[in-house]
């Protein structure tokens, strides 16, 4: 990992029970994320026993275009029913989370409440559900700001890995953001170099936060 001469370590957090949509936009603009009332940002992480630079990513929606593979994912899942509404965390959602976390060989989350508040969220959070027939196949959760949305976490049935439901829910979040007049879609942190999170880099019109108050075009070559 190569760092600039003026590199400064960032590892900050705070807790709050209320953030306005406008404040959320500003926090996202500076590389912040949150799980429930816990807001955090950090520019170095450990992955595969290496120190990696953290890459906050977002999609500039005015320039977003579906790739051929993303179009195939949408066609492959044309039979599902999607719905967006308030977070309910129904029993079937909790059961799906338990199945989903079996995908992880290491670092598996212990509970869905690692990502979502047990009580009221500090910002508006919506739940996207994906049903195939009467069965919940996938779900995701995202924040709603004034001009942006921010993906929090997604889960899917590991038996349906071939249908790329994780990418599908992200595409549906983007679709919702565009339909409601948002301009930016923040889809989380990735790492410099190859990692488990590289799927976040495979979208068009991506920008990367440089940890110096600038969002720059991201080149994934």
C-alpha positions in Angstrom: 0.0 0.0 0.0 1.4 3.4 -1.0 0.3 6.4 1.0 0.7 10.1 0.2 3.3 12.1 2.2 0.5 14.1 3.8 -1.6 10.9 4.7 -3.3 11.2 8.1 -5.0 8.3 9.9 -8.7 8.7 10.3 -10.7 6.6 12.8 -13.7 8.5 14.1 -17.1 7.7 15.5 -20.0 9.2 17.3 -23.5 8.1 18.5 -26.7 10.0 17.9 -30.4 9.2 17.9 -31.4 11.9 15.3 -29.9 13.0 12.0 -31.9 15.1 9.4 -31.9 14.1 5.7 -29.7 17.1 4.9 -27.2 16.2 7.7 -27.1 12.7 6.4 -26.1 14.0 3.0 -23.3 16.0 4.5 -22.0 13.0 6.5 -22.0 10.8 3.5 -20.1 13.5 1.6 -17.3 13.2 4.2 -17.1 9.4 4.1 -19.2 8.6 7.1 -21.4 5.5 7.4 -23.6 4.2 10.2 -25.1 1.1 11.7 -28.1 2.1 13.9 -27.0 5.1 16.1 -23.3 4.4 15.6 -21.7 6.6 13.0 -18.2 6.0 11.9 -15.5 6.5 9.3 -12.0 5.1 8.9 -9.5 5.2 6.1 -7.5 2.1 6.9 -8.7 -1.5 7.5 -7.3 -5.0 7.8 -8.2 -7.5 5.1 -6.6 -10.9 4.5 -3.9 -10.0 7.1 -2.9 -6.8 5.2 -3.5 -3.1 6.0 -5.6 -1.7 3.2 -6.8 1.7 2.2 -10.5 2.0 2.6 -12.4 3.3 -0.5 -15.8 4.9 0.2 -17.8 4.6 -3.1 -20.8 6.2 -4.6 -22.6 6.3 -8.0 -23.4 9.5 -9.7 -26.9 8.7 -10.8 -27.1 11.1 -13.7 -24.4 9.2 -15.5 -25.3 5.7 -14.4 -25.9 3.0 -17.1 -26.6 -0.7 -16.7 -23.9 -3.1 -17.9 -24.7 -6.1 -20.0 -24.3 -8.4 -16.9 -26.6 -6.2 -14.8 -29.2 -6.3 -17.5 -29.0 -10.1 -17.5 -29.4 -10.1 -13.7 -32.6 -8.1 -14.0 -33.9 -10.4 -16.7 -33.0 -13.5 -14.7 -35.0 -12.2 -11.8 -38.0 -10.9 -13.7 -40.3 -13.3 -11.9 -39.7 -11.9 -8.4 -41.9 -9.4 -6.6 -40.1 -6.4 -5.0 -41.5 -4.1 -2.3 -40.0 -1.1 -0.5 -41.4 0.1 2.8 -40.6 0.6 6.4 -38.3 -1.7 8.3 -40.3 -4.6 9.9 -37.6 -7.3 10.5 -40.3 -10.0 10.4 -39.5 -13.5 11.5 -38.9 -14.6 7.9 -36.3 -11.8 7.5 -34.5 -12.9 10.7 -34.5 -16.5 9.4 -33.1 -15.4 6.1 -30.3 -13.5 7.8 -29.3 -16.6 9.7 -29.2 -18.5 6.3 -27.3 -15.7 4.6 -24.6 -15.4 7.2 -23.6 -19.1 6.5 -21.9 -17.8 3.4 -19.1 -16.3 5.5 -16.2 -18.6 6.2 -14.7 -16.0 8.6 -16.0 -12.8 10.2 -19.7 -13.8 10.0 -21.9 -11.2 11.7 -23.6 -12.4 14.8 -27.0 -10.7 14.4 -28.8 -8.4 12.0 -28.7 -5.8 14.8 -25.0 -5.4 14.0 -26.3 -3.2 11.1 -29.7 -2.0 12.2 -31.0 -0.3 15.3 -33.0 -2.4 17.7 -35.3 0.6 18.4 -35.7 3.7 16.3 -33.2 4.5 13.6 -31.6 8.0 13.7 -32.5 8.5 10.0 -35.1 7.2 7.7 -34.3 3.6 6.8 -36.3 1.6 4.3 -36.4 -2.2 3.7 -36.5 -3.7 0.2 -37.9 -7.2 0.1 -37.6 -9.6 -2.8 -40.2 -12.5 -3.0 -40.2 -15.5 -5.2 -43.7 -16.8 -4.9 -44.5 -16.9 -1.2 -40.9 -17.1 -0.1 -38.6 -14.2 0.9 -35.5 -14.6 -1.3 -33.6 -11.4 -0.5 -33.9 -8.2 1.4 -31.8 -5.0 1.8 -31.8 -1.9 3.9 -30.9 1.7 3.0 -30.9 5.2 4.3 -32.8 8.0 2.7 -31.2 11.5 2.6 -32.4 14.7 1.0 -30.5 14.1 -2.3 -29.0 10.7 -1.8 -29.6 7.2 -0.5 -27.0 5.0 1.2 -27.1 1.2 1.2 -26.6 -0.3 4.6 -26.8 -4.1 4.2 -28.3 -6.8 2.0 -29.1 -10.5 2.6 -30.2 -13.3 0.3 -30.8 -17.0 0.3 -27.4 -18.7 -0.3 -29.2 -21.4 -2.4 -29.9 -18.6 -4.9 -26.3 -17.4 -5.3 -26.5 -18.0 -9.1 -29.3 -15.4 -9.4 -27.0 -12.6 -8.1 -29.7 -11.3 -5.7 -27.2 -9.2 -3.8 -26.5 -7.2 -7.0 -30.2 -7.3 -7.9 -31.2 -5.5 -4.6 -28.5 -2.9 -5.2 -29.9 -2.3 -8.7 -33.4 -1.9 -7.3 -32.0 0.6 -4.7 -30.5 2.6 -7.5 -33.8 2.4 -9.4 -35.7 3.7 -6.3 -33.1 6.5 -5.9 -33.6 7.6 -9.5 -37.4 7.4 -9.3 -37.4 9.6 -6.3 -35.1 12.3 -7.7 -32.0 11.5 -5.8 -28.6 12.3 -7.4 -26.2 10.0 -5.5 -26.2 6.4 -4.4 -23.7 5.5 -1.7 -23.0 1.8 -1.7 -20.4 1.5 1.0 -16.8 0.9 1.6 -14.4 -1.3 -0.5 -10.7 -1.9 -0.2 -7.8 -0.9 -2.3 -6.7 -4.0 -4.2 -8.7 -7.2 -4.6 -11.1 -8.2 -1.9 -14.5 -9.7 -1.0 -16.0 -6.3 -1.6 -15.0 -5.9 -5.3 -18.6 -6.3 -6.4 -19.1 -2.8 -5.2 -16.6 -1.6 -7.9 -18.5 -3.1 -10.8 -21.0 -0.2 -11.4 -20.8 2.6 -13.9 -20.4 6.3 -12.9 -18.5 5.4 -9.7 -16.7 8.0 -7.7 -14.3 7.4 -4.8 -13.6 9.6 -1.8 -9.9 10.5 -1.5 -10.1 11.3 2.3 -9.2 14.9 1.4 -12.8 16.2 0.9 -12.8 15.2 -2.8 -14.8 12.7 -4.8 -12.9 11.5 -7.8 -13.8 9.3 -10.8 -13.0 5.7 -10.0 -11.0 3.6 -12.4 -11.4 -0.1 -11.8 -8.9 -1.3 -14.4 
